[in-house]
Amino acid sequence: MEKLIYLDNNATTKVDERVLEEMLPYFKEEYANPSSMYDFSKKSSHAIKEARGKVKDLLHAENEKEIIFTSCGTESANTAIRGYLSTVKNKKHIITTKIEHPCVLNVYKYLEKQGYKVDYIGVNSNGELDVEELSEKITSETALVSVMMANNETGVLNPIKEISEIIKSKNSETKFFVDAVQGAGKVAIDVQDLGIDMLGISGHKLHAPKGVGALYVNSKTMFTPLIIGGHQERGKRAGTENTPYIVGLGKASELAIDNLDYEMTEVARLRDKLERGIIQNIYNARVNTGLAKRVPNTTNIGFEYIEGELILLHLSDLGICASSGSACTSGSLEPSHVLRAMNVPFTAIHGSIRWSLSRFTTEDEIDYVIDKLPSVIEEIRRISPYQEELKALKEMKTVK
Ligand code: PLP
């Protein structure tokens, strides 16, 4: 295989071999419907129970019954938000952030059309949430507060515990939903300690396959299922259980727990090395998040006066995969809504690249990128229409 350096793990991750191994029997000999009565189905139903326990452990939920398997992070978010709000008849106020993933933001845009009032809280230039503004917006009418754990484009972590404490002190009836798709497997999650009512995760962001996710809903939170049909998942999500994928998510959750220390130390070290290597070797590259607290695997770096898409194409020729926005928004030339909310200067917003590592990223790969990237940027800048500005920057040799 040609060289492949995959630094786009916030878009999706490679399935861990151990996850695949665990899944395979449920495609082959153990294909029974887990809801069937005969003995043949026992192994499947038991495997689902085990997987539920592992997701419960990953999230530190109180009870396995609080874990519902879904098809993806998007379904988890839709179920939590719409399912919960449909049980609240008299309150129509929601608070969220400007930097949520589209699978959350677009649900709120939809709900606005249904008569809900939604406040979108902003961030500062490092991508950190304005918690004071959020606090001021909570009223007796607030049904739901919804804040992502970590942003997919910048990796910036939101102060979830602080927010849940503010919510409880201002309106104890307000529920708190956290999209933790980019947090799970990268930072420790304890839903009880963090005071979270509902939380979504996605398998393909933590080395399980695409097509499986989970939703935590604590036992005090009512909701109406989004998908109605049979009695699977205790009536909370109909449809025959996807046994192999659920088993895969369970194994991935177990591995994520084991890997957390490595993530916080080694993955963070390699990310920091990459960041330093880029900043030191390329003039006017800026870390868009400054010193904000982030998940260990992500950095978002702006290269002034050039187009991110061009950088990605050149990198692709070298076998390097990165991203210029979230996977769902790349493909359009609109600058990312997250970087816009941060007011990243126009000179850097179009040339911003997200690098996201994983436990499979090696030192050699990081060295290769640090070695190759300066000439890529130099070559693209040579054809940039902003020659005067670039010359001035080079002379200043500014390093941010
Ligand atoms: N939430 C965040 C923060 C994400 O980054 C993503 C995917 O990129 C999702 C939700 C959606 O997850 P899925 O692709 O499993 O629907």
Residues whose N, C-alpha, C, O or C-beta is under 5 A from the ligand:
A	BS01	PLP	N10 A11 C72 G73 T74 H101 C103 A150 N152 D179 V181 Q182 S202
